[in-house]
Amino acid sequence: MSTYNVGIIGGGPGGYVAAIKAAQLGGSVCLIEKGEWGGTCLNRGCIPTKTLFAVANLATQVQEASDFGVHISGEATIDYPQVLAHKNAVIQQLTGGISQLLKANKVDTRNGTATLTDKNTIIVSKPDGTTEQLHAKNVVIATGSEPAEPPVFEIDENQVLTTTGVLNLTELPESLLIVGGGVSGCEFASIFNALGCKVTVLELLPTILATEDVQVIRHIQLFMKRKGITIHTGAKLTHVKKSDASVTATLESGEEITAEKMLVSIGRRYNTEGIGLEKVGVRTEGGKIVVDAKMQTNVSGIHAVGDVASRYLLAHVASAEGKVAAQNCIGDSVEMDYQVIPWCVFTLPEIGHVGMTEKEATDEGYEVKVGRFPYAANGKALGLRETDGFVKTVSDADSGDILGVHIVGAQASTLIHEAAVAVRLGASAADIAHTVHAHPTLSEMMMESAEAAYDRAIHSLH
């Protein structure tokens, strides 16, 4: 029986990062994965969707090329099989890269389904029908999550799709009905709209993207509608009917909406079944593993990271948790810090935020000062014809400390990281405002928004 310092179940962004980190710290490590390296994020989530997002963004730029004086002869069309080939090539390159990293860091790997029989013993059931028993002083569970599939939708991955199924479509539907106006739902709405599909979004809550700042929500909703996306909020779906060529959703109001395909994007379920948690006594709540700040479960020596245990279902959070768990397995004492977590939404235009919204800050008892700077007043944005959006800085009126930053507009997912560093270091709006920013860049809007937080922006009217 092979013995390791750390045995890790699940090779997604939480598991494989934990494996490499533990190996770098001198531990003997075995990583077990039943599917592909990279987990949901790399194979069925972040990477394929953002690759499609890049295609959608390019398609939008081609459509608007004449506004720059660039005229394209003939009609620009979407070759979806070639789009899929590009997506799959990206996935293959990255999964291969993970395999090389694991090998270079001397991480032992197993392909198979892992089950705990006690707190230190893992049984690996391999694809060829054989089993292997491993002993691990410490265990990290990183089994992730899968799309929720409520029975009412009769998901078949043909007409009624999950986020996994929609990525496997071999041709573009003429119309797509998306149930769920959260992050994934709105991202797919932007992507398929830009690729030429008629898109309708149904959201049960009063607003889409409910976790975002209210001004960001208002802006992105207006922009999506302007692009031709139909959005129904406060919409309760009561019945789904499938025919040979379409899907019809009936709302509580009696309205019926028909589309060629339906995408159900209303949450995730945690992969905690069948891995022996009950046998070893690992505590769960609502299907999720309960952990402390060290990513330790109630059972000594067993840690859990990523979707299966995290408060945030984000790949970059899973990786950060994986590093924390690995360090604690090797003998350090490290806690996960959730105070500064950047969020990015790949709609058209993008959204990025870190820290508190204006409402959250007010609810926490802060007297806030808010600075806003529009993309339309930035020279680089004008040159790019990317004038939709703004940067919003929320700061403490007393100390000037930055409490949160919210961006909607081109490259928001990149711009937000200056704000993340600022919030982590306890920087004030004045610290950002007094930092010289290169011109002409989109990053200047961070400086101008910080200046606007105390009424001193140069290039906007107060």
Summary of the structure (lengths in Angstrom):
residues: 462
radius of gyration: 23.7
end to end distance: 70.8
largest distance: 71.2
contacts: 1632
relative contact order: 0.12
helix: 35%
strand: 26%
